[in-house]
Amino acid sequence: MKKLLLIDLGDTRGELNEPLGIECISSRVIREGNIQVDMCWYSMIESDFFENLLLYDFIGISMNIGTLDRFEKIYNFIHKSDKNKMPLILGGCIPTFAYKQMLEKYNNIICIYGEGEEAFFDLIHRYERGPFDINESLSEICNLAFKLNGETIITSKGSLDLEFEDTTVRDDYILQYIKKNHGIVRLEGSRGCSWNKCSFCCVNAKYANPSWRGFSIDKIVKELIELSDMGFHAPYFTDEDFFGQEYNRAIELGNTIIDLKSKGKIREDMNFFISILAADAICEDGKKALAVLKKAGLREVFLGIESLEKEQLKRYNKKANIDTNTKAIKTISDIGLNIDSGYILFDPEMSFEALGINIDYIGRLNLNKFDSRSLKRLRIQPLTTICETLSSVVTDELDINNLEYPYRFTDKKVNKVYSEYKAWEDANLDGSWKIQSASRGEIDENLRYELKLILSKIRDIDFDVLNGIYKNVKDNIINVQDSVFMKTQRQRKEKLILNGFKLIREYY
Ligand code: SF4
């Protein structure tokens, strides 16, 4: 029997997100393939990791943003070895959005772009009995990009039929590690998005069919029971659009969870996290669904607000407008759910005035008091609509590792505010990330509350600083970083971060 190793290269910021991508591939291959599958998570590798690579017939690597260095270590090891010259099969974010650049840079690799289950299964199945090399027959497999005789071949796009997916095969060893280290367990309720038109978003490149597709309620519930039995209580749904406008389905799921909790089949304290669209929270059916899910344990909702300025919302091609976003925030808060808000404050085409309008709205809606990091900039990611429209501001080649094109701001004052704010934020970014990662994991709910409180105070300080920088730039004051105000805010922020570390240390 041939042997397949699936490696997830982990998160370079240290967040322990369950490696769902390789688990999904493994589930698909195990279901029908006559092959031994092992999974390996970079966060857990041991000293014999590289030597053991040579024991496998196939190696699949899931590459998240920031993991190019880790990939190169494996690539160099395999390609220097005399024993094994097999192609490496790459999937995940980097090969999906930068397969062209990857194929230019590395030899003997096969990139799987988008959903990997079918492509991976077909690929492995084809070589179950023979030697593994790159040849013409790969052209028949969907979602692949590879080089053959110097030519780049990109095969047709394909989607997984979610109806046939029964359950995700999880690796006990990985799950035990997550539990011990208070990491994050994850599951899928759906893929794709009912809107799928935001200009910065990657769903169109990620899926052959970017429309919303749901997994069966049976599969979702089965996984919740499994996670509950394993002692987990706070899973994250990775769905881009949890509802997909199918509110009755969500209500059915919520009621099923409530019923299973009452029968002791899902632990009573199981709570979960979902992502929704602003439109979901303001329609009557959506509100009903949120209320039922809250009873079932819904704890927190990601809401992609992205902007509160008219022209910027148009550039982002968001479904929501300022009014929808404002109402959605109020509804979700009134239901008693925590909001994780997505906000893309800086974009290269924004004017200084538009930045001021955004800052004003953030303050008025108290977004600065949420624990999520809202004051971010747009990433120009390859294969998105905005990547084409913003080509004139791009200043360099694609940064493959971070999966974005570097760019300049067209308004010099916006550029000044951004660079001053970035300098401020970068100084303590690792600290706030560490607290944020811990606040998302499998921890006691009181600790989650305390950590989120600290984070919201940190975000509030960040917002004060941004506001201060904005006013200084407006008044042409040059030495922003050296002011007494900034020094005082820095001390406050550092004290909060130390408090967060202390809480984490005591708990761990
Ligand atoms: S609503 Fe979210 S998932 Fe849908 S297109 Fe916009 S950013 Fe992407």
Boltz pocket constraint, residues with backbone or C-beta under 6 A from the ligand:
constraints:
  - pocket:
      binder: B
      contacts: [[A, 192], [A, 193], [A, 194], [A, 195], [A, 196], [A, 197], [A, 198], [A, 201], [A, 202], [A, 203], [A, 240], [A, 241], [A, 277], [A, 304]]
      max_distance: 6.0
